[in-house]
Amino acid sequence: MRKVILILPVNIIKQTAAYPPLGLAYISAYLKSHDINCEVIDLSFDTDLFQIHNIKDRNVVYGITCTTAFYNTAKEITMILKQNDPEATICLGGAHPTVMPEYILSDDKNTDVVVVGEGEHTMYDIVKMYSNSPKTIKGIYYRDETGKITKTEGREPIQNLDELPFPDQAVFPIEKYFTKKGYRELSMITSRGCPNNCIFCQPTIHKMFGRKMRFRSAKNVVDEMEWAINKFNLDLIVFSDDTFTLSKKHTTEICQEIIKRNLKILWRVQTRVTTDEETMKLMKKAGCFLMAFGVESGSNTILKNIRKGITTEQIIKAFDTGKKVGILTYAFLMVGNEGETDETIAQTVNLIKRIKPFSGHIGITTPYPGTYLYERTKVKNTDWEKYIHIRNGTVATNISTLEADTLIKGKQAFETTLVSEAQKIRDIINLLKDGTILKTIVGKGIKDKQFIIRATKLLLSSIQKQGFRIINPKYSDVTEVDNE
C-alpha cells in the first residue's frame, strides 16, 4: 500500500496550546497498527517549510489537518506537494475542512479529498481504495472524473474508543515542546463527543465527533497514562476532553484506577461548573491540581444567549467549591457576545472579583466557520488568519453592538481584574495543605530529582506572574494572563 505522510501546518508561536496534535497522533498509530508506512511532519518549529520542500517520496497519500487560522498555510503546502509529486493524493481534515468541505475543494485545486469528522478509519480506507473506488469510502468529499465535487455516505463515529491504539506522540518533536513549555506535559483524551449546544463551537464539534459521548474505559485511560509517564518522564498530564467531568461515573472510575495503581502524576482538566464537591475531592486525591472552567461571562443574559446552559450562581458555587477542596481554579472568559454592553462587561468584571480565579484566559468572541455564531453574523470574512479569538485583531464580528476598541478595552479590564484579584499564594497553600498533592510531588521527585527543580520553577512562575499558563501564543497584542 502507498506511503502516508501526515502534516501539521502550524507555527508554535501561533498555536493556542503547545502540544503534539492528538488527531494526527491517533491516525498515525492506527495506520501503523495496520502495517501502513506512515510518517509525520510537524511544522511547529519549522518557519520556512523546509521539511515540505525536502520530501523525496512520490505517489504519497498526504493527510493535512488544519483549523481556520492555518488554512492558508495548508493551502500553500498543498501547492508545493502537488508540484513536487503530481501523483500524490492530498487529503485535508480537521475542524475547518469538516465544516467547509465544498469550499475547500473549490478554493484549493491541489486538494483531492476532504475528510469529514474522525480520520482514523477514513484515512485507512483512502490508502486502500481511493485510487480505484473513492465513492465507496465513507466520510469524504472529492472530485469525480468530471471534476464535480461529490459527497460520499457519512461515516459513523468510532463507538469503541478502546480499540484505538494509544496516540503516536513519539513521532513529534516532544523534547522541543517540553523545552518550549518549561515542563514535561502531554495531552490525552478520555472521551469524544459533546452533547452541549454553545453557539460559539457548535455544531462544529458535533460534526467532528458527534453529539453522543463515547468514553474510553478507565483501565484504557490509565494504561495510557502509565505508559506515557514511563516513556516520556512526564511531569503533568492535561486531559483535553471538552468536558472531563460530564459523566460522574466515568470520572470516578478513572480517579479510582489512578489511586489503585498509586500513580505519581499531576494532572489538570477543563470542564463545566456543574462538577460537584464529592467529585472534586476524589479528583484531587488522584492528582488533579487544576480545573479550568468555561465561565464565558458574568451576565446571565449573555450565558443564555450563547446557550451555555449554566448560570452565574453555578459559576460562583464551582469556584467556591474548588477553593474549599484546594484545587486551583482557572476561568475561560469571552467578551463581545450577542447582547454584550458596557453593563454586561461590568458584570463580568464583578464576577471575576467574586470568584477570584488562580488564573484565566480571555478571548474576543470570534465567529468560527461552521458554528451557529458564524451563521448569525452578517459578514462572512475569509481573511482566515484573523480567526484567532485570543488576538485583539481577530475578525470583526458585529455580533454585539460594541465597537472593536470597546471590546479590546473590555478584554483588558478582565485581564487586569484577573491579576489584581487573584490570591495566588493562598491558593497554592490550599492546594498543598492537606498533603495530597505534596505527596505526589515528593513521590515523583524521589524518582526524578530534576522534577523538583522544574516544579519549583513552575510554582514560582505561577506566583510571580499571572498564574498557571495554559494558552501558548505570544502575540504582541496578547497579555501574559494566558500563557503556555
C-alpha positions, 0 to 999 in steps of 0.5 A: 500500500502507498506511503502516508505522510501526515502534516501539521501546518502550524507555527508554535508561536501561533498555536493556542496550546503547545502540544503534539496534535492528538488527531494526527497522533491517533491516525498515525498509530492506527495506520501503523497498527495496520502495517501502513508506512506512515510518517509525520511532519510537524511544522511547529518549529519549522518557519520556512517549510523546509521539511515540505520542500525536502520530501523525496517520496512520490505517489504519497497519500498526504493527510493535512489537518488544519483549523481556520487560522492555518488554512492558508498555510495548508493551502500553500503546502498543498501547492508545493506537494502537488508540484513536487509529486503530481501523483500524490493524493492530498487529503485535508481534515480537521475542524475547518475542512469538516465544516467547509468541505465544498469550499475547500475543494473549490478554493484549493485545486491541489486538494483531492479529498476532504475528510469529514469528522474522525480520520482514523478509519477514513484515512485507512480506507483512502490508502486502500481504495481511493485510487480505484473506488473513492465513492465507496469510502465513507466520510469524504468529499472529492472530485469525480472524473468530471471534476464535480465535487461529490459527497460520499455516505457519512461515516459513523463515529468510532463507538469503541474508543478502546480499540484505538491504539494509544496516540503516536506522540513519539513521532513529534518533536516532544523534547522541543515542546517540553523545552518550549513549555518549561515542563514535561506535559502531554495531552490525552483524551478520555472521551469524544463527543459533546452533547452541549449546544454553545453557539460559539463551537457548535455544531462544529464539534458535533460534526467532528465527533458527534453529539453522543459521548463515547468514553474510553474505559478507565483501565484504557485511560490509565494504561495510557497514562502509565505508559506515557509517564514511563516513556516520556518522564512526564511531569503533568498530564492535561486531559483535553476532553471538552468536558472531563467531568460530564459523566460522574461515573466515568470520572470516578472510575478513572480517579479510582484506577489512578489511586489503585495503581498509586500513580505519581502524576499531576494532572489538570482538566477543563470542564463545566461548573456543574462538577460537584464537591464529592467529585472534586475531592476524589479528583484531587486525591488522584492528582488533579491540581487544576480545573479550568472552567468555561465561565464565558461571562458574568451576565446571565443574559449573555450565558443564555444567549450563547446557550451555555446552559449554566448560570452565574450562581453555578459559576460562583458555587464551582469556584467556591467549591474548588477553593474549599477542596484546594484545587486551583481554579482557572476561568475561560472568559469571552467578551463581545457576545450577542447582547454584550454592553458596557453593563454586561462587561461590568458584570463580568468584571464583578464576577471575576472579583467574586470568584477570584480565579488562580488564573484565566484566559480571555478571548474576543468572541470570534465567529468560527466557520461552521458554528451557529455564531458564524451563521448569525453574523452578517459578514462572512470574512475569509481573511482566515488568519484573523480567526484567532479569538485570543488576538485583539485583531481577530475578525470583526464580528458585529455580533454585539453592538460594541465597537472593536476598541470597546471590546479590546478595552473590555478584554483588558479590564478582565485581564487586569481584574484577573491579576489584581484579584487573584490570591495566588499564594493562598491558593497554592497553600490550599492546594498543598495543605492537606498533603495530597498533592505534596505527596505526589510531588515528593513521590515523583521527585524521589524518582526524578530529582530534576522534577523538583527543580522544574516544579519549583520553577513552575510554582514560582512562575505561577506566583510571580506572574499571572498564574498557571499558563495554559494558552501558548501564543505570544502575540504582541497584542496578547497579555501574559494572563494566558500563557503556555 
